[in-house]
């Protein structure tokens, strides 16, 4: 009898344990927005919290190590794993909710589809609302890009209202492409349930505070994407190839633009630099702070300085210029087919590390999308560059007429890299 009683107690214990772990046992950490010194701050768990964040979930351990405190997602895929890992690293998460875009074919006049979307998102909110790493909910991404129907903002407000019903502990925002007076007027009129605004700006980051005030926004905001000069803002060659900044040029503009806006505007509660990872968008190096091999660019050094006030001990190589046939990218380079041309490199390493180079020649990308949609990477042209020394190489141009782009990666042997590329046309 005693033996049977012990078995029953063990079974009951196991049932209780299973019940506990089948439920969400997390405790949410409350975040609010309060006014302070004629501006706004986030308060998380009772303490001021300024977002030093990055977009993306790759290399989150490095983000925490370098002084960042938050990551941003675009949807809830792998939400549990992302939130738990962030919590283990002391990071928070602005969790994106994937809201359908008109430019992808969604019709905001379709009331049934809009209602179904709301209910689907309600399930996602309910699933993740109590995770301790959760900071803010982000409704959609750049819903104002290539849209016509202002009913999208009614849907955004309904989602915001639903989130507040389900989750009273976390603020709600939506992410706008750029700063536009028309959209901000729509937000003010149709989205009273949003707690703050989020804007995504590249070349114009330094003017965001002034532009927001001019557009009539006096509330709190954050910058959820910012980075190099965008491909749509850059100088274009006659064959419509955008000219990308070198990693060193990017480092300089990241620092100056951040210090002119995010760092000093009292209405800004923080930001997410783009992209804490690597992606193909116009080129393989344009927006990522890392290469495909996981090497860190000079921009990562800058972000560590902006977040902590201190530079890393080992800093990335610095590239001054890349010349092809003694011409810069801005000279709009035309070359003959199947000919040899000299490449000159001017670079240095702050730590006097030994530098090594690798080269890649790609046809100019033709899979061009908008709004960060997935693009395919062009296939490299093999055996086209012969290195003569650290400062000089020889390019053999393709036989086929068309636009190409020459890429340079300079590594310091410690996973730090400088990048540059130069577009040219074989004619």
VENBELWO-V697413 format. One record per residue. N is the residue number from 1. RES is the residue in one small letter. PSI is psi in whole degrees, -180 to 180 (999 if undefined). D_CENTER is the distance of its C-alpha to the mean C-alpha in whole Angstrom. Layout:
BEGIN
n:N res:RES psi:PSI d_center:D_CENTER
n:N res:RES psi:PSI d_center:D_CENTER
END
This chain:
BEGIN
n:1 res:x psi:-44 d_center:64
n:2 res:x psi:-41 d_center:62
n:3 res:x psi:-44 d_center:60
n:4 res:x psi:-37 d_center:59
n:5 res:x psi:-39 d_center:58
n:6 res:x psi:-40 d_center:56
n:7 res:x psi:-43 d_center:54
n:8 res:x psi:-43 d_center:54
n:9 res:x psi:-40 d_center:52
n:10 res:x psi:-43 d_center:50
n:11 res:x psi:-45 d_center:49
n:12 res:x psi:-39 d_center:48
n:13 res:x psi:-46 d_center:46
n:14 res:x psi:-38 d_center:44
n:15 res:x psi:-42 d_center:44
n:16 res:x psi:-44 d_center:43
n:17 res:x psi:-44 d_center:40
n:18 res:x psi:-39 d_center:39
n:19 res:x psi:-42 d_center:39
n:20 res:x psi:-47 d_center:37
n:21 res:x psi:-14 d_center:34
n:22 res:x psi:-11 d_center:34
n:23 res:x psi:163 d_center:33
n:24 res:x psi:108 d_center:30
n:25 res:x psi:11 d_center:31
n:26 res:x psi:154 d_center:28
n:27 res:x psi:122 d_center:28
n:28 res:x psi:152 d_center:25
n:29 res:x psi:118 d_center:24
n:30 res:x psi:135 d_center:25
n:31 res:x psi:133 d_center:22
n:32 res:x psi:167 d_center:24
n:33 res:x psi:126 d_center:23
n:34 res:x psi:157 d_center:26
n:35 res:x psi:143 d_center:27
n:36 res:x psi:131 d_center:28
n:37 res:x psi:49 d_center:30
n:38 res:x psi:22 d_center:29
n:39 res:x psi:-153 d_center:25
n:40 res:x psi:149 d_center:23
n:41 res:x psi:153 d_center:22
n:42 res:x psi:143 d_center:21
n:43 res:x psi:118 d_center:24
n:44 res:x psi:123 d_center:23
n:45 res:x psi:38 d_center:26
n:46 res:x psi:0 d_center:28
n:47 res:x psi:147 d_center:26
n:48 res:x psi:141 d_center:24
n:49 res:x psi:109 d_center:20
n:50 res:x psi:127 d_center:18
n:51 res:x psi:120 d_center:14
n:52 res:x psi:79 d_center:13
n:53 res:x psi:173 d_center:9
n:54 res:x psi:144 d_center:6
n:55 res:x psi:130 d_center:3
n:56 res:x psi:161 d_center:6
n:57 res:x psi:2 d_center:10
n:58 res:x psi:153 d_center:11
n:59 res:x psi:35 d_center:13
n:60 res:x psi:-28 d_center:13
n:61 res:x psi:-37 d_center:16
n:62 res:x psi:-38 d_center:15
n:63 res:x psi:-48 d_center:13
n:64 res:x psi:-40 d_center:16
n:65 res:x psi:-33 d_center:18
n:66 res:x psi:5 d_center:17
n:67 res:x psi:-1 d_center:17
n:68 res:x psi:160 d_center:13
n:69 res:x psi:1 d_center:15
n:70 res:x psi:152 d_center:12
n:71 res:x psi:160 d_center:9
n:72 res:x psi:135 d_center:8
n:73 res:x psi:166 d_center:9
n:74 res:x psi:-10 d_center:9
n:75 res:x psi:-174 d_center:13
n:76 res:x psi:12 d_center:16
n:77 res:x psi:136 d_center:16
n:78 res:x psi:32 d_center:18
n:79 res:x psi:-44 d_center:17
n:80 res:x psi:-46 d_center:20
n:81 res:x psi:-41 d_center:19
n:82 res:x psi:-47 d_center:16
n:83 res:x psi:-40 d_center:17
n:84 res:x psi:-42 d_center:20
n:85 res:x psi:-43 d_center:18
n:86 res:x psi:-44 d_center:16
n:87 res:x psi:-39 d_center:20
n:88 res:x psi:-24 d_center:22
n:89 res:x psi:0 d_center:19
n:90 res:x psi:23 d_center:20
n:91 res:x psi:159 d_center:16
n:92 res:x psi:173 d_center:15
n:93 res:x psi:125 d_center:13
n:94 res:x psi:109 d_center:12
n:95 res:x psi:119 d_center:13
n:96 res:x psi:145 d_center:12
n:97 res:x psi:124 d_center:15
n:98 res:x psi:101 d_center:16
n:99 res:x psi:133 d_center:18
n:100 res:x psi:144 d_center:19
n:101 res:x psi:142 d_center:19
n:102 res:x psi:-35 d_center:22
n:103 res:x psi:-13 d_center:21
n:104 res:x psi:9 d_center:21
n:105 res:x psi:1 d_center:24
n:106 res:x psi:140 d_center:24
n:107 res:x psi:111 d_center:27
n:108 res:x psi:4 d_center:27
n:109 res:x psi:-11 d_center:31
n:110 res:x psi:94 d_center:31
n:111 res:x psi:-34 d_center:32
n:112 res:x psi:-43 d_center:32
n:113 res:x psi:-39 d_center:29
n:114 res:x psi:-42 d_center:27
n:115 res:x psi:-41 d_center:29
n:116 res:x psi:-39 d_center:29
n:117 res:x psi:-44 d_center:25
n:118 res:x psi:-45 d_center:26
n:119 res:x psi:-35 d_center:28
n:120 res:x psi:-41 d_center:25
n:121 res:x psi:-31 d_center:22
n:122 res:x psi:-41 d_center:25
n:123 res:x psi:-40 d_center:26
n:124 res:x psi:-43 d_center:22
n:125 res:x psi:-46 d_center:22
n:126 res:x psi:-34 d_center:26
n:127 res:x psi:-37 d_center:24
n:128 res:x psi:-2 d_center:22
n:129 res:x psi:-24 d_center:23
n:130 res:x psi:2 d_center:25
n:131 res:x psi:134 d_center:22
n:132 res:x psi:-23 d_center:22
n:133 res:x psi:-13 d_center:19
n:134 res:x psi:134 d_center:18
n:135 res:x psi:-54 d_center:17
n:136 res:x psi:149 d_center:16
n:137 res:x psi:134 d_center:16
n:138 res:x psi:115 d_center:14
n:139 res:x psi:106 d_center:16
n:140 res:x psi:178 d_center:14
n:141 res:x psi:115 d_center:12
n:142 res:x psi:52 d_center:13
n:143 res:x psi:-14 d_center:16
n:144 res:x psi:-1 d_center:18
n:145 res:x psi:120 d_center:17
n:146 res:x psi:46 d_center:20
n:147 res:x psi:163 d_center:22
n:148 res:x psi:-28 d_center:26
n:149 res:x psi:110 d_center:27
n:150 res:x psi:-5 d_center:26
n:151 res:x psi:-16 d_center:27
n:152 res:x psi:-33 d_center:24
n:153 res:x psi:-29 d_center:23
n:154 res:x psi:-41 d_center:27
n:155 res:x psi:-40 d_center:25
n:156 res:x psi:-43 d_center:22
n:157 res:x psi:-37 d_center:24
n:158 res:x psi:-38 d_center:26
n:159 res:x psi:-43 d_center:23
n:160 res:x psi:-43 d_center:23
n:161 res:x psi:-42 d_center:27
n:162 res:x psi:-43 d_center:27
n:163 res:x psi:-42 d_center:24
n:164 res:x psi:-31 d_center:26
n:165 res:x psi:-42 d_center:29
n:166 res:x psi:-33 d_center:28
n:167 res:x psi:98 d_center:26
n:168 res:x psi:3 d_center:27
n:169 res:x psi:-7 d_center:25
n:170 res:x psi:136 d_center:21
n:171 res:x psi:165 d_center:20
n:172 res:x psi:138 d_center:19
n:173 res:x psi:174 d_center:16
n:174 res:x psi:149 d_center:15
n:175 res:x psi:121 d_center:12
n:176 res:x psi:143 d_center:14
n:177 res:x psi:110 d_center:13
n:178 res:x psi:-177 d_center:14
n:179 res:x psi:111 d_center:17
n:180 res:x psi:127 d_center:20
n:181 res:x psi:-39 d_center:24
n:182 res:x psi:-48 d_center:25
n:183 res:x psi:-38 d_center:22
n:184 res:x psi:-35 d_center:22
n:185 res:x psi:-40 d_center:26
n:186 res:x psi:-45 d_center:25
n:187 res:x psi:-46 d_center:23
n:188 res:x psi:-38 d_center:26
n:189 res:x psi:-37 d_center:29
n:190 res:x psi:-11 d_center:27
n:191 res:x psi:58 d_center:25
n:192 res:x psi:-16 d_center:27
n:193 res:x psi:-3 d_center:25
n:194 res:x psi:143 d_center:22
n:195 res:x psi:-27 d_center:22
n:196 res:x psi:164 d_center:19
n:197 res:x psi:150 d_center:17
n:198 res:x psi:134 d_center:13
n:199 res:x psi:153 d_center:12
n:200 res:x psi:110 d_center:9
n:201 res:x psi:143 d_center:11
n:202 res:x psi:-93 d_center:11
n:203 res:x psi:-28 d_center:14
n:204 res:x psi:17 d_center:16
n:205 res:x psi:-41 d_center:14
n:206 res:x psi:-24 d_center:17
n:207 res:x psi:6 d_center:19
n:208 res:x psi:-47 d_center:17
n:209 res:x psi:-47 d_center:20
n:210 res:x psi:-41 d_center:23
n:211 res:x psi:-37 d_center:21
n:212 res:x psi:-43 d_center:21
n:213 res:x psi:-42 d_center:24
n:214 res:x psi:-31 d_center:26
n:215 res:x psi:-5 d_center:24
n:216 res:x psi:12 d_center:26
n:217 res:x psi:117 d_center:23
n:218 res:x psi:5 d_center:25
n:219 res:x psi:-173 d_center:23
n:220 res:x psi:155 d_center:20
n:221 res:x psi:165 d_center:17
n:222 res:x psi:161 d_center:13
n:223 res:x psi:111 d_center:10
n:224 res:x psi:-7 d_center:7
n:225 res:x psi:131 d_center:5
n:226 res:x psi:156 d_center:7
n:227 res:x psi:-136 d_center:8
n:228 res:x psi:175 d_center:11
n:229 res:x psi:128 d_center:14
n:230 res:x psi:156 d_center:13
n:231 res:x psi:-29 d_center:15
n:232 res:x psi:-15 d_center:17
n:233 res:x psi:-10 d_center:17
n:234 res:x psi:164 d_center:19
n:235 res:x psi:138 d_center:22
n:236 res:x psi:141 d_center:24
n:237 res:x psi:167 d_center:26
n:238 res:x psi:-24 d_center:29
n:239 res:x psi:20 d_center:28
n:240 res:x psi:30 d_center:25
n:241 res:x psi:127 d_center:23
n:242 res:x psi:142 d_center:20
n:243 res:x psi:121 d_center:20
n:244 res:x psi:141 d_center:17
n:245 res:x psi:153 d_center:17
n:246 res:x psi:165 d_center:18
n:247 res:x psi:-32 d_center:16
n:248 res:x psi:-38 d_center:19
n:249 res:x psi:-41 d_center:18
n:250 res:x psi:-45 d_center:15
n:251 res:x psi:-41 d_center:15
n:252 res:x psi:-43 d_center:18
n:253 res:x psi:-31 d_center:16
n:254 res:x psi:-47 d_center:13
n:255 res:x psi:-50 d_center:16
n:256 res:x psi:-40 d_center:18
n:257 res:x psi:-39 d_center:16
n:258 res:x psi:-47 d_center:15
n:259 res:x psi:-26 d_center:18
n:260 res:x psi:-14 d_center:20
n:261 res:x psi:-78 d_center:18
n:262 res:x psi:-43 d_center:16
n:263 res:x psi:-32 d_center:18
n:264 res:x psi:-10 d_center:21
n:265 res:x psi:120 d_center:21
n:266 res:x psi:-15 d_center:23
n:267 res:x psi:-11 d_center:21
n:268 res:x psi:127 d_center:18
n:269 res:x psi:7 d_center:17
n:270 res:x psi:-171 d_center:14
n:271 res:x psi:168 d_center:10
n:272 res:x psi:110 d_center:7
n:273 res:x psi:149 d_center:5
n:274 res:x psi:130 d_center:3
n:275 res:x psi:135 d_center:3
n:276 res:x psi:72 d_center:6
n:277 res:x psi:-152 d_center:8
n:278 res:x psi:144 d_center:10
n:279 res:x psi:159 d_center:10
n:280 res:x psi:114 d_center:13
n:281 res:x psi:103 d_center:12
n:282 res:x psi:-49 d_center:15
n:283 res:x psi:168 d_center:15
n:284 res:x psi:-7 d_center:14
n:285 res:x psi:-1 d_center:13
n:286 res:x psi:-51 d_center:12
n:287 res:x psi:-18 d_center:8
n:288 res:x psi:143 d_center:8
n:289 res:x psi:-4 d_center:9
n:290 res:x psi:156 d_center:12
n:291 res:x psi:176 d_center:14
n:292 res:x psi:-25 d_center:16
n:293 res:x psi:0 d_center:18
n:294 res:x psi:11 d_center:16
n:295 res:x psi:149 d_center:17
n:296 res:x psi:131 d_center:15
n:297 res:x psi:174 d_center:15
n:298 res:x psi:-24 d_center:16
n:299 res:x psi:-35 d_center:13
n:300 res:x psi:-39 d_center:13
n:301 res:x psi:-43 d_center:17
n:302 res:x psi:-43 d_center:16
n:303 res:x psi:-39 d_center:13
n:304 res:x psi:-39 d_center:16
n:305 res:x psi:-44 d_center:18
n:306 res:x psi:-34 d_center:17
n:307 res:x psi:-32 d_center:16
n:308 res:x psi:-19 d_center:20
n:309 res:x psi:3 d_center:22
n:310 res:x psi:143 d_center:23
n:311 res:x psi:151 d_center:22
n:312 res:x psi:154 d_center:22
n:313 res:x psi:-43 d_center:25
n:314 res:x psi:122 d_center:24
n:315 res:x psi:155 d_center:22
n:316 res:x psi:155 d_center:21
n:317 res:x psi:153 d_center:23
n:318 res:x psi:130 d_center:23
n:319 res:x psi:124 d_center:24
n:320 res:x psi:-44 d_center:26
n:321 res:x psi:158 d_center:26
n:322 res:x psi:123 d_center:27
n:323 res:x psi:139 d_center:30
n:324 res:x psi:122 d_center:31
n:325 res:x psi:37 d_center:35
n:326 res:x psi:27 d_center:35
n:327 res:x psi:148 d_center:32
n:328 res:x psi:167 d_center:29
n:329 res:x psi:-38 d_center:26
n:330 res:x psi:-6 d_center:27
n:331 res:x psi:0 d_center:31
n:332 res:x psi:82 d_center:30
n:333 res:x psi:122 d_center:31
n:334 res:x psi:132 d_center:34
n:335 res:x psi:160 d_center:35
n:336 res:x psi:154 d_center:38
n:337 res:x psi:148 d_center:38
n:338 res:x psi:43 d_center:39
n:339 res:x psi:157 d_center:39
n:340 res:x psi:134 d_center:39
n:341 res:x psi:141 d_center:36
n:342 res:x psi:137 d_center:36
n:343 res:x psi:132 d_center:32
n:344 res:x psi:136 d_center:32
n:345 res:x psi:133 d_center:29
n:346 res:x psi:105 d_center:29
n:347 res:x psi:163 d_center:27
n:348 res:x psi:165 d_center:28
n:349 res:x psi:127 d_center:27
n:350 res:x psi:-27 d_center:27
n:351 res:x psi:10 d_center:29
n:352 res:x psi:29 d_center:31
n:353 res:x psi:153 d_center:30
n:354 res:x psi:127 d_center:31
n:355 res:x psi:142 d_center:28
n:356 res:x psi:152 d_center:28
n:357 res:x psi:149 d_center:27
n:358 res:x psi:146 d_center:26
n:359 res:x psi:154 d_center:26
n:360 res:x psi:136 d_center:25
n:361 res:x psi:124 d_center:26
n:362 res:x psi:145 d_center:24
n:363 res:x psi:149 d_center:26
n:364 res:x psi:136 d_center:23
n:365 res:x psi:138 d_center:21
n:366 res:x psi:-12 d_center:23
n:367 res:x psi:78 d_center:20
n:368 res:x psi:126 d_center:18
n:369 res:x psi:178 d_center:16
n:370 res:x psi:158 d_center:15
n:371 res:x psi:22 d_center:12
n:372 res:x psi:11 d_center:10
n:373 res:x psi:154 d_center:13
n:374 res:x psi:132 d_center:14
n:375 res:x psi:150 d_center:16
n:376 res:x psi:147 d_center:18
n:377 res:x psi:132 d_center:19
n:378 res:x psi:152 d_center:22
n:379 res:x psi:131 d_center:25
n:380 res:x psi:150 d_center:26
n:381 res:x psi:115 d_center:29
n:382 res:x psi:161 d_center:31
n:383 res:x psi:45 d_center:34
n:384 res:x psi:-12 d_center:33
n:385 res:x psi:134 d_center:32
n:386 res:x psi:120 d_center:35
n:387 res:x psi:130 d_center:34
n:388 res:x psi:-36 d_center:37
n:389 res:x psi:-179 d_center:36
n:390 res:x psi:-30 d_center:33
n:391 res:x psi:-2 d_center:33
n:392 res:x psi:143 d_center:34
n:393 res:x psi:173 d_center:34
n:394 res:x psi:130 d_center:35
n:395 res:x psi:129 d_center:33
n:396 res:x psi:118 d_center:36
n:397 res:x psi:152 d_center:34
n:398 res:x psi:158 d_center:34
n:399 res:x psi:-21 d_center:38
n:400 res:x psi:132 d_center:36
n:401 res:x psi:145 d_center:35
n:402 res:x psi:-179 d_center:32
n:403 res:x psi:139 d_center:28
n:404 res:x psi:170 d_center:27
n:405 res:x psi:128 d_center:24
n:406 res:x psi:127 d_center:25
n:407 res:x psi:142 d_center:22
n:408 res:x psi:133 d_center:23
n:409 res:x psi:125 d_center:22
n:410 res:x psi:117 d_center:23
n:411 res:x psi:144 d_center:24
n:412 res:x psi:6 d_center:25
n:413 res:x psi:-1 d_center:26
n:414 res:x psi:31 d_center:24
n:415 res:x psi:19 d_center:21
n:416 res:x psi:147 d_center:20
n:417 res:x psi:151 d_center:19
n:418 res:x psi:143 d_center:20
n:419 res:x psi:148 d_center:19
n:420 res:x psi:154 d_center:20
n:421 res:x psi:160 d_center:21
n:422 res:x psi:119 d_center:24
n:423 res:x psi:148 d_center:25
n:424 res:x psi:165 d_center:28
n:425 res:x psi:126 d_center:31
n:426 res:x psi:122 d_center:34
n:427 res:x psi:999 d_center:37
END
